[in-house]
Every structure is written in C-alpha cells, then in structure tokens.
Amino acid sequence: MANLKEIKRKIGSVKNTQKTTNAMKLVSSAKLKRTEELAKRSRVYAAKLTELLNEIAGKMQQANADGIDNIYFKDVPNPKKVDIIFITADKGLCGGFNSQTIKRANKLIEEFRINDVKVRLRAVGRKGIDFFKFNGVELNDEEIGLSAAPDFKKASEFISEVAESYVNGDTDKIILIHNGYVNMITQEIREDQILPVDTSKLELNSVATSELEVEPDDDDTLLDALVKRYVEYTMYYSLIDSLAAEHSARMQAMDAATKNAKDMVKALQVKYNKARQESITTELIEIISGMESMK
C-alpha cells in the first residue's frame, strides 16, 4: 500500500516547484519585453550604419574597376586560420537554447578542420565555456557576464582585439555564431562573417541616393572608421539579440515545466485518493472481520 504521507509530501514538493517555475516564467517575460525594446532601437541604428557603409563602399567600388582596395574587404578564398566567436548564456534552464549554439559551433569547427583550417575559439557565456572546457577543447578567449548584461564598451573591446588580429594577418576570417530572437516562441541560429566584411549583405551595386560627398583621399579613412564601428555594433547587437532569445527560450521552458508540474500534481492527487480509499477499505474490512470473530 502506498504511503499516504509520502505521496502528500511529493504533492507539496511538486507544488513548490510549480510556483518557482511559474515565477521564473513571469520574470523572463518581463525581461524579454525590456530586451525586445532595446533590440528594436538597436536595429534601427544598425540599419543606418549599414546604409552609410554601403554608400561609401559603393562609391569606392564604382571608382575602382578592380573592386574595393581595403583590408577589411579582402576575402581569402582558402583561409588557413579562422576565429569563431560564439555566444551562449551564463545560466541554464532555457531548454535547448545553449545546446543549439554549441552544436552549430562544433559543426563549423569540424567543417574547417576537414579542410585543414586552424580554428581558434572565442567564447562569450559561461555555458559554452564550461562545455568546451569539459571536453578538453582549448579556448583562445573567454568572457563571462557579457551575454547576461550586454555593454557596448565591453563588447567593443572584445571584438576590437579580434579585429586587430585580422588586420595583423593572424587570422583570415572572423565568424560570429549566436542563437537569435525571432519572436516569443521562436529562436534561430545566426552565423555572421564579421571580417572580412560580407559584401553579399551590402548593396554595393545599387545607385547611391544620398548627397554625401567625400574626397577620394578621405575614402579609406572614412571607410576604416565605418567598418570598425560596424564590427563593434554587430557584436553588441548580437549580444542583445542573443539575450532576447535566451529570455524567450527560458520563458517557454519554464511554461512547459509549470504545465508538467501541474499534470504531475493531478496524477499524484489521483494516486493519493486511491491510496486513501484503499486504506479506508482495509480498515473497514478489519473492523467487520473483528466484529464477526466476536460473535
């Protein structure tokens, strides 16, 4: 016979878990609204920055038949060294949010290594760092706390160091991977080529519409400054995008956990009622048997 006290204790324990997961869901929902608003404002700035970069780069391409003669635009067909930056959360309890990013990073690492390309990993977020350290994978750089609280200055310092290694020829390509926010129920893995600038995302062949006039001698200086800010802001926006996705993933995970806890309480309550009924029936049988034996 099931122990009634034990079942009642389990019911109380599951109800407490249900309260915790529901509270976490509400907290994530509130944080998501704030982060989503920040992402919207950041997206507007990023669009304007991309538009300006496209304008300057487009004019340089029109002026030079051989294309843009700039270090930040020189693609290497067969790279020998690649830096991969990946963003994960500092905390768990968000479903498959972190595992999807790690899975994509591992797949990309394998693809490069098959082609004898040296890969250097740069990790942002405790979960990704812990995973690769546990598996004995060397990390070239580690950053904890930045994914949980995106800061433009810290993001700029982080990515500027990586960009400098590209300019110095220490790496041929820089790729950024993160799990991005689509809507409250959907996240998707996003892979961006930070450097050299991915011209496929720019409209360099479009007709210039702005009245911006730049002296030829100033083109390189202005383009360099724009690319640096473009790279810095891409890193910063990716952190915000990842954080919004993290909150939405955790909200979903906690909502599912709350529903599962509710179902478990119902199942335990049925089990408790059956056990209690069995206990009462047994007691009645014992009483009746005792009365019969006294006759």
MIDO-259752 format. One record per residue (C-alpha): residue in three letters; x, z, y. Coordinates in nm, 3 decimals. Layout:
MIDO-259752
<lummar><code>Ala</code><east>X</east><up>Z</up><north>Y</north></lummar>
...
***
This chain:
MIDO-259752
<lummar><code>Met</code><east>0.000</east><up>0.000</up><north>0.000</north></lummar>
<lummar><code>Ala</code><east>0.131</east><up>-0.095</up><north>0.340</north></lummar>
<lummar><code>Asn</code><east>0.241</east><up>0.194</up><north>0.561</north></lummar>
<lummar><code>Leu</code><east>-0.011</east><up>0.221</up><north>0.847</north></lummar>
<lummar><code>Lys</code><east>0.236</east><up>0.395</up><north>1.077</north></lummar>
<lummar><code>Glu</code><east>0.498</east><up>0.127</up><north>1.017</north></lummar>
<lummar><code>Ile</code><east>0.252</east><up>-0.153</up><north>1.095</north></lummar>
<lummar><code>Lys</code><east>0.135</east><up>0.027</up><north>1.409</north></lummar>
<lummar><code>Arg</code><east>0.497</east><up>0.069</up><north>1.518</north></lummar>
<lummar><code>Lys</code><east>0.558</east><up>-0.303</up><north>1.470</north></lummar>
<lummar><code>Ile</code><east>0.249</east><up>-0.388</up><north>1.674</north></lummar>
<lummar><code>Gly</code><east>0.374</east><up>-0.170</up><north>1.960</north></lummar>
<lummar><code>Ser</code><east>0.720</east><up>-0.325</up><north>1.941</north></lummar>
<lummar><code>Val</code><east>0.586</east><up>-0.683</up><north>1.949</north></lummar>
<lummar><code>Lys</code><east>0.356</east><up>-0.599</up><north>2.240</north></lummar>
<lummar><code>Asn</code><east>0.653</east><up>-0.466</up><north>2.436</north></lummar>
<lummar><code>Thr</code><east>0.845</east><up>-0.788</up><north>2.360</north></lummar>
<lummar><code>Gln</code><east>0.543</east><up>-0.987</up><north>2.474</north></lummar>
<lummar><code>Lys</code><east>0.541</east><up>-0.803</up><north>2.808</north></lummar>
<lummar><code>Thr</code><east>0.914</east><up>-0.871</up><north>2.852</north></lummar>
<lummar><code>Thr</code><east>0.893</east><up>-1.243</up><north>2.773</north></lummar>
<lummar><code>Asn</code><east>0.589</east><up>-1.284</up><north>2.998</north></lummar>
<lummar><code>Ala</code><east>0.773</east><up>-1.110</up><north>3.285</north></lummar>
<lummar><code>Met</code><east>1.075</east><up>-1.338</up><north>3.232</north></lummar>
<lummar><code>Lys</code><east>0.845</east><up>-1.638</up><north>3.240</north></lummar>
<lummar><code>Leu</code><east>0.700</east><up>-1.531</up><north>3.575</north></lummar>
<lummar><code>Val</code><east>1.047</east><up>-1.465</up><north>3.719</north></lummar>
<lummar><code>Ser</code><east>1.171</east><up>-1.808</up><north>3.608</north></lummar>
<lummar><code>Ser</code><east>0.859</east><up>-1.970</up><north>3.754</north></lummar>
<lummar><code>Ala</code><east>0.924</east><up>-1.810</up><north>4.093</north></lummar>
<lummar><code>Lys</code><east>1.294</east><up>-1.904</up><north>4.085</north></lummar>
<lummar><code>Leu</code><east>1.206</east><up>-2.259</up><north>3.984</north></lummar>
<lummar><code>Lys</code><east>0.986</east><up>-2.306</up><north>4.291</north></lummar>
<lummar><code>Arg</code><east>1.269</east><up>-2.199</up><north>4.523</north></lummar>
<lummar><code>Thr</code><east>1.531</east><up>-2.410</up><north>4.344</north></lummar>
<lummar><code>Glu</code><east>1.299</east><up>-2.710</up><north>4.328</north></lummar>
<lummar><code>Glu</code><east>1.251</east><up>-2.696</up><north>4.706</north></lummar>
<lummar><code>Leu</code><east>1.627</east><up>-2.673</up><north>4.757</north></lummar>
<lummar><code>Ala</code><east>1.677</east><up>-2.971</up><north>4.526</north></lummar>
<lummar><code>Lys</code><east>1.427</east><up>-3.179</up><north>4.727</north></lummar>
<lummar><code>Arg</code><east>1.608</east><up>-3.108</up><north>5.054</north></lummar>
<lummar><code>Ser</code><east>1.947</east><up>-3.177</up><north>4.895</north></lummar>
<lummar><code>Arg</code><east>1.820</east><up>-3.504</up><north>4.752</north></lummar>
<lummar><code>Val</code><east>1.736</east><up>-3.631</up><north>5.100</north></lummar>
<lummar><code>Tyr</code><east>2.088</east><up>-3.558</up><north>5.225</north></lummar>
<lummar><code>Ala</code><east>2.243</east><up>-3.715</up><north>4.915</north></lummar>
<lummar><code>Ala</code><east>2.035</east><up>-4.031</up><north>4.969</north></lummar>
<lummar><code>Lys</code><east>2.150</east><up>-4.062</up><north>5.331</north></lummar>
<lummar><code>Leu</code><east>2.512</east><up>-4.005</up><north>5.231</north></lummar>
<lummar><code>Thr</code><east>2.488</east><up>-4.271</up><north>4.960</north></lummar>
<lummar><code>Glu</code><east>2.327</east><up>-4.509</up><north>5.207</north></lummar>
<lummar><code>Leu</code><east>2.614</east><up>-4.465</up><north>5.454</north></lummar>
<lummar><code>Leu</code><east>2.876</east><up>-4.501</up><north>5.180</north></lummar>
<lummar><code>Asn</code><east>2.705</east><up>-4.818</up><north>5.065</north></lummar>
<lummar><code>Glu</code><east>2.711</east><up>-4.954</up><north>5.420</north></lummar>
<lummar><code>Ile</code><east>3.084</east><up>-4.901</up><north>5.475</north></lummar>
<lummar><code>Ala</code><east>3.187</east><up>-5.010</up><north>5.125</north></lummar>
<lummar><code>Gly</code><east>2.964</east><up>-5.316</up><north>5.150</north></lummar>
<lummar><code>Lys</code><east>3.126</east><up>-5.427</up><north>5.475</north></lummar>
<lummar><code>Met</code><east>3.473</east><up>-5.382</up><north>5.327</north></lummar>
<lummar><code>Gln</code><east>3.376</east><up>-5.589</up><north>5.024</north></lummar>
<lummar><code>Gln</code><east>3.242</east><up>-5.867</up><north>5.246</north></lummar>
<lummar><code>Ala</code><east>3.565</east><up>-5.865</up><north>5.446</north></lummar>
<lummar><code>Asn</code><east>3.785</east><up>-5.880</up><north>5.134</north></lummar>
<lummar><code>Ala</code><east>3.728</east><up>-6.151</up><north>4.875</north></lummar>
<lummar><code>Asp</code><east>3.920</east><up>-5.950</up><north>4.612</north></lummar>
<lummar><code>Gly</code><east>3.683</east><up>-5.656</up><north>4.644</north></lummar>
<lummar><code>Ile</code><east>3.735</east><up>-5.307</up><north>4.783</north></lummar>
<lummar><code>Asp</code><east>4.103</east><up>-5.221</up><north>4.802</north></lummar>
<lummar><code>Asn</code><east>4.067</east><up>-4.845</up><north>4.784</north></lummar>
<lummar><code>Ile</code><east>4.197</east><up>-4.588</up><north>4.533</north></lummar>
<lummar><code>Tyr</code><east>3.852</east><up>-4.436</up><north>4.488</north></lummar>
<lummar><code>Phe</code><east>3.704</east><up>-4.771</up><north>4.379</north></lummar>
<lummar><code>Lys</code><east>3.978</east><up>-4.891</up><north>4.141</north></lummar>
<lummar><code>Asp</code><east>3.827</east><up>-4.882</up><north>3.796</north></lummar>
<lummar><code>Val</code><east>4.063</east><up>-4.866</up><north>3.497</north></lummar>
<lummar><code>Pro</code><east>3.930</east><up>-5.088</up><north>3.214</north></lummar>
<lummar><code>Asn</code><east>4.120</east><up>-4.895</up><north>2.945</north></lummar>
<lummar><code>Pro</code><east>4.163</east><up>-4.535</up><north>3.062</north></lummar>
<lummar><code>Lys</code><east>4.428</east><up>-4.320</up><north>2.896</north></lummar>
<lummar><code>Lys</code><east>4.321</east><up>-3.986</up><north>3.043</north></lummar>
<lummar><code>Val</code><east>3.969</east><up>-3.871</up><north>3.123</north></lummar>
<lummar><code>Asp</code><east>3.843</east><up>-3.549</up><north>3.276</north></lummar>
<lummar><code>Ile</code><east>3.499</east><up>-3.433</up><north>3.159</north></lummar>
<lummar><code>Ile</code><east>3.318</east><up>-3.173</up><north>3.367</north></lummar>
<lummar><code>Phe</code><east>3.012</east><up>-3.019</up><north>3.204</north></lummar>
<lummar><code>Ile</code><east>2.763</east><up>-2.770</up><north>3.346</north></lummar>
<lummar><code>Thr</code><east>2.584</east><up>-2.508</up><north>3.136</north></lummar>
<lummar><code>Ala</code><east>2.405</east><up>-2.184</up><north>3.221</north></lummar>
<lummar><code>Asp</code><east>2.563</east><up>-1.840</up><north>3.240</north></lummar>
<lummar><code>Lys</code><east>2.268</east><up>-1.697</up><north>3.047</north></lummar>
<lummar><code>Gly</code><east>2.072</east><up>-1.787</up><north>2.736</north></lummar>
<lummar><code>Leu</code><east>1.704</east><up>-1.755</up><north>2.639</north></lummar>
<lummar><code>Cys</code><east>1.632</east><up>-2.105</up><north>2.768</north></lummar>
<lummar><code>Gly</code><east>1.566</east><up>-2.297</up><north>2.448</north></lummar>
<lummar><code>Gly</code><east>1.791</east><up>-2.594</up><north>2.379</north></lummar>
<lummar><code>Phe</code><east>1.899</east><up>-2.632</up><north>2.743</north></lummar>
<lummar><code>Asn</code><east>2.266</east><up>-2.546</up><north>2.687</north></lummar>
<lummar><code>Ser</code><east>2.296</east><up>-2.695</up><north>2.338</north></lummar>
<lummar><code>Gln</code><east>2.184</east><up>-3.038</up><north>2.461</north></lummar>
<lummar><code>Thr</code><east>2.460</east><up>-3.046</up><north>2.724</north></lummar>
<lummar><code>Ile</code><east>2.722</east><up>-2.927</up><north>2.475</north></lummar>
<lummar><code>Lys</code><east>2.603</east><up>-3.184</up><north>2.221</north></lummar>
<lummar><code>Arg</code><east>2.641</east><up>-3.467</up><north>2.474</north></lummar>
<lummar><code>Ala</code><east>2.986</east><up>-3.342</up><north>2.579</north></lummar>
<lummar><code>Asn</code><east>3.100</east><up>-3.332</up><north>2.215</north></lummar>
<lummar><code>Lys</code><east>2.970</east><up>-3.684</up><north>2.155</north></lummar>
<lummar><code>Leu</code><east>3.154</east><up>-3.817</up><north>2.460</north></lummar>
<lummar><code>Ile</code><east>3.475</east><up>-3.639</up><north>2.359</north></lummar>
<lummar><code>Glu</code><east>3.456</east><up>-3.797</up><north>2.014</north></lummar>
<lummar><code>Glu</code><east>3.396</east><up>-4.145</up><north>2.161</north></lummar>
<lummar><code>Phe</code><east>3.704</east><up>-4.119</up><north>2.382</north></lummar>
<lummar><code>Arg</code><east>3.928</east><up>-3.973</up><north>2.112</north></lummar>
<lummar><code>Ile</code><east>3.839</east><up>-4.256</up><north>1.873</north></lummar>
<lummar><code>Asn</code><east>3.988</east><up>-4.489</up><north>2.136</north></lummar>
<lummar><code>Asp</code><east>4.299</east><up>-4.268</up><north>2.171</north></lummar>
<lummar><code>Val</code><east>4.196</east><up>-4.144</up><north>2.515</north></lummar>
<lummar><code>Lys</code><east>4.321</east><up>-3.799</up><north>2.613</north></lummar>
<lummar><code>Val</code><east>4.032</east><up>-3.577</up><north>2.721</north></lummar>
<lummar><code>Arg</code><east>4.058</east><up>-3.275</up><north>2.949</north></lummar>
<lummar><code>Leu</code><east>3.757</east><up>-3.043</up><north>2.959</north></lummar>
<lummar><code>Arg</code><east>3.649</east><up>-2.856</up><north>3.271</north></lummar>
<lummar><code>Ala</code><east>3.364</east><up>-2.613</up><north>3.211</north></lummar>
<lummar><code>Val</code><east>3.113</east><up>-2.462</up><north>3.452</north></lummar>
<lummar><code>Gly</code><east>2.893</east><up>-2.194</up><north>3.296</north></lummar>
<lummar><code>Arg</code><east>2.957</east><up>-1.912</up><north>3.051</north></lummar>
<lummar><code>Lys</code><east>2.759</east><up>-2.058</up><north>2.760</north></lummar>
<lummar><code>Gly</code><east>2.962</east><up>-2.377</up><north>2.745</north></lummar>
<lummar><code>Ile</code><east>3.288</east><up>-2.187</up><north>2.789</north></lummar>
<lummar><code>Asp</code><east>3.202</east><up>-1.944</up><north>2.509</north></lummar>
<lummar><code>Phe</code><east>3.104</east><up>-2.227</up><north>2.273</north></lummar>
<lummar><code>Phe</code><east>3.426</east><up>-2.426</up><north>2.310</north></lummar>
<lummar><code>Lys</code><east>3.646</east><up>-2.117</up><north>2.304</north></lummar>
<lummar><code>Phe</code><east>3.477</east><up>-2.001</up><north>1.984</north></lummar>
<lummar><code>Asn</code><east>3.550</east><up>-2.341</up><north>1.830</north></lummar>
<lummar><code>Gly</code><east>3.913</east><up>-2.332</up><north>1.941</north></lummar>
<lummar><code>Val</code><east>3.885</east><up>-2.613</up><north>2.196</north></lummar>
<lummar><code>Glu</code><east>4.120</east><up>-2.592</up><north>2.493</north></lummar>
<lummar><code>Leu</code><east>3.959</east><up>-2.589</up><north>2.838</north></lummar>
<lummar><code>Asn</code><east>4.155</east><up>-2.717</up><north>3.134</north></lummar>
<lummar><code>Asp</code><east>3.941</east><up>-2.525</up><north>3.382</north></lummar>
<lummar><code>Glu</code><east>3.672</east><up>-2.256</up><north>3.366</north></lummar>
<lummar><code>Glu</code><east>3.417</east><up>-2.149</up><north>3.627</north></lummar>
<lummar><code>Ile</code><east>3.167</east><up>-1.868</up><north>3.571</north></lummar>
<lummar><code>Gly</code><east>2.893</east><up>-1.781</up><north>3.819</north></lummar>
<lummar><code>Leu</code><east>2.877</east><up>-2.116</up><north>3.999</north></lummar>
<lummar><code>Ser</code><east>2.598</east><up>-2.260</up><north>3.784</north></lummar>
<lummar><code>Ala</code><east>2.384</east><up>-1.949</up><north>3.839</north></lummar>
<lummar><code>Ala</code><east>2.437</east><up>-1.948</up><north>4.216</north></lummar>
<lummar><code>Pro</code><east>2.539</east><up>-2.294</up><north>4.346</north></lummar>
<lummar><code>Asp</code><east>2.759</east><up>-2.271</up><north>4.655</north></lummar>
<lummar><code>Phe</code><east>2.875</east><up>-2.581</up><north>4.842</north></lummar>
<lummar><code>Lys</code><east>3.213</east><up>-2.437</up><north>4.942</north></lummar>
<lummar><code>Lys</code><east>3.299</east><up>-2.326</up><north>4.588</north></lummar>
<lummar><code>Ala</code><east>3.167</east><up>-2.650</up><north>4.440</north></lummar>
<lummar><code>Ser</code><east>3.380</east><up>-2.849</up><north>4.686</north></lummar>
<lummar><code>Glu</code><east>3.692</east><up>-2.652</up><north>4.599</north></lummar>
<lummar><code>Phe</code><east>3.630</east><up>-2.701</up><north>4.229</north></lummar>
<lummar><code>Ile</code><east>3.572</east><up>-3.077</up><north>4.242</north></lummar>
<lummar><code>Ser</code><east>3.842</east><up>-3.138</up><north>4.507</north></lummar>
<lummar><code>Glu</code><east>4.107</east><up>-3.012</up><north>4.268</north></lummar>
<lummar><code>Val</code><east>3.986</east><up>-3.254</up><north>4.001</north></lummar>
<lummar><code>Ala</code><east>3.966</east><up>-3.541</up><north>4.252</north></lummar>
<lummar><code>Glu</code><east>4.323</east><up>-3.471</up><north>4.361</north></lummar>
<lummar><code>Ser</code><east>4.444</east><up>-3.517</up><north>4.003</north></lummar>
<lummar><code>Tyr</code><east>4.270</east><up>-3.858</up><north>4.005</north></lummar>
<lummar><code>Val</code><east>4.440</east><up>-3.962</up><north>4.331</north></lummar>
<lummar><code>Asn</code><east>4.777</east><up>-3.847</up><north>4.193</north></lummar>
<lummar><code>Gly</code><east>4.727</east><up>-4.056</up><north>3.879</north></lummar>
<lummar><code>Asp</code><east>4.697</east><up>-3.758</up><north>3.642</north></lummar>
<lummar><code>Thr</code><east>4.361</east><up>-3.884</up><north>3.522</north></lummar>
<lummar><code>Asp</code><east>4.196</east><up>-4.226</up><north>3.516</north></lummar>
<lummar><code>Lys</code><east>3.833</east><up>-4.123</up><north>3.520</north></lummar>
<lummar><code>Ile</code><east>3.617</east><up>-3.819</up><north>3.601</north></lummar>
<lummar><code>Ile</code><east>3.280</east><up>-3.777</up><north>3.432</north></lummar>
<lummar><code>Leu</code><east>3.020</east><up>-3.511</up><north>3.507</north></lummar>
<lummar><code>Ile</code><east>2.759</east><up>-3.405</up><north>3.249</north></lummar>
<lummar><code>His</code><east>2.464</east><up>-3.175</up><north>3.313</north></lummar>
<lummar><code>Asn</code><east>2.107</east><up>-3.118</up><north>3.198</north></lummar>
<lummar><code>Gly</code><east>1.892</east><up>-3.229</up><north>3.491</north></lummar>
<lummar><code>Tyr</code><east>1.543</east><up>-3.140</up><north>3.614</north></lummar>
<lummar><code>Val</code><east>1.265</east><up>-3.398</up><north>3.575</north></lummar>
<lummar><code>Asn</code><east>0.955</east><up>-3.180</up><north>3.604</north></lummar>
<lummar><code>Met</code><east>0.834</east><up>-2.836</up><north>3.498</north></lummar>
<lummar><code>Ile</code><east>0.821</east><up>-2.932</up><north>3.131</north></lummar>
<lummar><code>Thr</code><east>1.097</east><up>-3.193</up><north>3.104</north></lummar>
<lummar><code>Gln</code><east>1.476</east><up>-3.191</up><north>3.136</north></lummar>
<lummar><code>Glu</code><east>1.716</east><up>-3.477</up><north>3.066</north></lummar>
<lummar><code>Ile</code><east>2.090</east><up>-3.512</up><north>3.013</north></lummar>
<lummar><code>Arg</code><east>2.260</east><up>-3.684</up><north>3.307</north></lummar>
<lummar><code>Glu</code><east>2.603</east><up>-3.837</up><north>3.288</north></lummar>
<lummar><code>Asp</code><east>2.767</east><up>-3.947</up><north>3.613</north></lummar>
<lummar><code>Gln</code><east>3.101</east><up>-4.115</up><north>3.673</north></lummar>
<lummar><code>Ile</code><east>3.237</east><up>-3.924</up><north>3.971</north></lummar>
<lummar><code>Leu</code><east>3.562</east><up>-4.119</up><north>4.014</north></lummar>
<lummar><code>Pro</code><east>3.627</east><up>-4.400</up><north>4.044</north></lummar>
<lummar><code>Val</code><east>3.302</east><up>-4.450</up><north>4.235</north></lummar>
<lummar><code>Asp</code><east>3.046</east><up>-4.615</up><north>4.011</north></lummar>
<lummar><code>Thr</code><east>2.966</east><up>-4.927</up><north>4.214</north></lummar>
<lummar><code>Ser</code><east>2.674</east><up>-5.008</up><north>3.983</north></lummar>
<lummar><code>Lys</code><east>2.484</east><up>-4.729</up><north>4.160</north></lummar>
<lummar><code>Leu</code><east>2.559</east><up>-4.878</up><north>4.503</north></lummar>
<lummar><code>Glu</code><east>2.403</east><up>-5.187</up><north>4.659</north></lummar>
<lummar><code>Leu</code><east>2.723</east><up>-5.340</up><north>4.787</north></lummar>
<lummar><code>Asn</code><east>2.585</east><up>-5.692</up><north>4.785</north></lummar>
<lummar><code>Ser</code><east>2.284</east><up>-5.604</up><north>4.994</north></lummar>
<lummar><code>Val</code><east>2.270</east><up>-5.721</up><north>5.355</north></lummar>
<lummar><code>Ala</code><east>2.379</east><up>-5.449</up><north>5.596</north></lummar>
<lummar><code>Thr</code><east>2.084</east><up>-5.331</up><north>5.803</north></lummar>
<lummar><code>Ser</code><east>2.241</east><up>-5.062</up><north>6.021</north></lummar>
<lummar><code>Glu</code><east>2.405</east><up>-5.119</up><north>6.359</north></lummar>
<lummar><code>Leu</code><east>2.716</east><up>-4.927</up><north>6.252</north></lummar>
<lummar><code>Glu</code><east>3.032</east><up>-5.089</up><north>6.390</north></lummar>
<lummar><code>Val</code><east>3.370</east><up>-4.986</up><north>6.250</north></lummar>
<lummar><code>Glu</code><east>3.714</east><up>-5.112</up><north>6.345</north></lummar>
<lummar><code>Pro</code><east>3.895</east><up>-5.273</up><north>6.049</north></lummar>
<lummar><code>Asp</code><east>4.184</east><up>-5.030</up><north>6.076</north></lummar>
<lummar><code>Asp</code><east>3.943</east><up>-4.738</up><north>6.050</north></lummar>
<lummar><code>Asp</code><east>3.760</east><up>-4.862</up><north>5.741</north></lummar>
<lummar><code>Asp</code><east>3.989</east><up>-4.694</up><north>5.488</north></lummar>
<lummar><code>Thr</code><east>3.998</east><up>-4.366</up><north>5.677</north></lummar>
<lummar><code>Leu</code><east>3.622</east><up>-4.352</up><north>5.709</north></lummar>
<lummar><code>Leu</code><east>3.565</east><up>-4.465</up><north>5.351</north></lummar>
<lummar><code>Asp</code><east>3.805</east><up>-4.199</up><north>5.216</north></lummar>
<lummar><code>Ala</code><east>3.624</east><up>-3.927</up><north>5.413</north></lummar>
<lummar><code>Leu</code><east>3.286</east><up>-4.052</up><north>5.294</north></lummar>
<lummar><code>Val</code><east>3.392</east><up>-4.069</up><north>4.929</north></lummar>
<lummar><code>Lys</code><east>3.530</east><up>-3.714</up><north>4.944</north></lummar>
<lummar><code>Arg</code><east>3.204</east><up>-3.584</up><north>5.086</north></lummar>
<lummar><code>Tyr</code><east>3.009</east><up>-3.797</up><north>4.837</north></lummar>
<lummar><code>Val</code><east>3.204</east><up>-3.647</up><north>4.545</north></lummar>
<lummar><code>Glu</code><east>3.167</east><up>-3.292</up><north>4.679</north></lummar>
<lummar><code>Tyr</code><east>2.796</east><up>-3.327</up><north>4.732</north></lummar>
<lummar><code>Thr</code><east>2.743</east><up>-3.493</up><north>4.393</north></lummar>
<lummar><code>Met</code><east>2.898</east><up>-3.185</up><north>4.234</north></lummar>
<lummar><code>Tyr</code><east>2.689</east><up>-2.948</up><north>4.446</north></lummar>
<lummar><code>Tyr</code><east>2.364</east><up>-3.137</up><north>4.384</north></lummar>
<lummar><code>Ser</code><east>2.433</east><up>-3.147</up><north>4.009</north></lummar>
<lummar><code>Leu</code><east>2.462</east><up>-2.767</up><north>4.010</north></lummar>
<lummar><code>Ile</code><east>2.126</east><up>-2.734</up><north>4.188</north></lummar>
<lummar><code>Asp</code><east>1.966</east><up>-2.990</up><north>3.958</north></lummar>
<lummar><code>Ser</code><east>2.103</east><up>-2.806</up><north>3.654</north></lummar>
<lummar><code>Leu</code><east>1.977</east><up>-2.471</up><north>3.782</north></lummar>
<lummar><code>Ala</code><east>1.626</east><up>-2.607</up><north>3.836</north></lummar>
<lummar><code>Ala</code><east>1.631</east><up>-2.748</up><north>3.483</north></lummar>
<lummar><code>Glu</code><east>1.755</east><up>-2.414</up><north>3.349</north></lummar>
<lummar><code>His</code><east>1.467</east><up>-2.225</up><north>3.511</north></lummar>
<lummar><code>Ser</code><east>1.209</east><up>-2.474</up><north>3.381</north></lummar>
<lummar><code>Ala</code><east>1.360</east><up>-2.457</up><north>3.030</north></lummar>
<lummar><code>Arg</code><east>1.361</east><up>-2.075</up><north>3.035</north></lummar>
<lummar><code>Met</code><east>1.003</east><up>-2.070</up><north>3.163</north></lummar>
<lummar><code>Gln</code><east>0.896</east><up>-2.290</up><north>2.871</north></lummar>
<lummar><code>Ala</code><east>1.096</east><up>-2.086</up><north>2.620</north></lummar>
<lummar><code>Met</code><east>0.950</east><up>-1.756</up><north>2.743</north></lummar>
<lummar><code>Asp</code><east>0.599</east><up>-1.901</up><north>2.748</north></lummar>
<lummar><code>Ala</code><east>0.640</east><up>-2.008</up><north>2.384</north></lummar>
<lummar><code>Ala</code><east>0.785</east><up>-1.666</up><north>2.295</north></lummar>
<lummar><code>Thr</code><east>0.491</east><up>-1.491</up><north>2.464</north></lummar>
<lummar><code>Lys</code><east>0.240</east><up>-1.701</up><north>2.269</north></lummar>
<lummar><code>Asn</code><east>0.426</east><up>-1.639</up><north>1.943</north></lummar>
<lummar><code>Ala</code><east>0.426</east><up>-1.265</up><north>2.012</north></lummar>
<lummar><code>Lys</code><east>0.052</east><up>-1.277</up><north>2.080</north></lummar>
<lummar><code>Asp</code><east>-0.006</east><up>-1.455</up><north>1.749</north></lummar>
<lummar><code>Met</code><east>0.214</east><up>-1.204</up><north>1.569</north></lummar>
<lummar><code>Val</code><east>0.017</east><up>-0.912</up><north>1.717</north></lummar>
<lummar><code>Lys</code><east>-0.305</east><up>-1.069</up><north>1.589</north></lummar>
<lummar><code>Ala</code><east>-0.156</east><up>-1.114</up><north>1.241</north></lummar>
<lummar><code>Leu</code><east>-0.026</east><up>-0.756</up><north>1.235</north></lummar>
<lummar><code>Gln</code><east>-0.361</east><up>-0.625</up><north>1.358</north></lummar>
<lummar><code>Val</code><east>-0.537</east><up>-0.802</up><north>1.067</north></lummar>
<lummar><code>Lys</code><east>-0.279</east><up>-0.658</up><north>0.830</north></lummar>
<lummar><code>Tyr</code><east>-0.331</east><up>-0.311</up><north>0.980</north></lummar>
<lummar><code>Asn</code><east>-0.710</east><up>-0.335</up><north>0.946</north></lummar>
<lummar><code>Lys</code><east>-0.680</east><up>-0.446</up><north>0.581</north></lummar>
<lummar><code>Ala</code><east>-0.436</east><up>-0.164</up><north>0.503</north></lummar>
<lummar><code>Arg</code><east>-0.662</east><up>0.087</up><north>0.675</north></lummar>
<lummar><code>Gln</code><east>-0.963</east><up>-0.042</up><north>0.483</north></lummar>
<lummar><code>Glu</code><east>-0.766</east><up>-0.015</up><north>0.157</north></lummar>
<lummar><code>Ser</code><east>-0.666</east><up>0.339</up><north>0.246</north></lummar>
<lummar><code>Ile</code><east>-1.027</east><up>0.441</up><north>0.316</north></lummar>
<lummar><code>Thr</code><east>-1.149</east><up>0.275</up><north>-0.004</north></lummar>
<lummar><code>Thr</code><east>-0.881</east><up>0.455</up><north>-0.207</north></lummar>
<lummar><code>Glu</code><east>-0.977</east><up>0.790</up><north>-0.054</north></lummar>
<lummar><code>Leu</code><east>-1.347</east><up>0.731</up><north>-0.131</north></lummar>
<lummar><code>Ile</code><east>-1.264</east><up>0.639</up><north>-0.490</north></lummar>
<lummar><code>Glu</code><east>-1.057</east><up>0.958</up><north>-0.526</north></lummar>
<lummar><code>Ile</code><east>-1.338</east><up>1.172</up><north>-0.384</north></lummar>
<lummar><code>Ile</code><east>-1.600</east><up>1.012</up><north>-0.608</north></lummar>
<lummar><code>Ser</code><east>-1.372</east><up>1.047</up><north>-0.911</north></lummar>
<lummar><code>Gly</code><east>-1.315</east><up>1.413</up><north>-0.829</north></lummar>
<lummar><code>Met</code><east>-1.688</east><up>1.479</up><north>-0.797</north></lummar>
<lummar><code>Glu</code><east>-1.755</east><up>1.304</up><north>-1.126</north></lummar>
<lummar><code>Ser</code><east>-1.491</east><up>1.514</up><north>-1.306</north></lummar>
<lummar><code>Met</code><east>-1.655</east><up>1.835</up><north>-1.180</north></lummar>
<lummar><code>Lys</code><east>-1.991</east><up>1.754</up><north>-1.341</north></lummar>
***
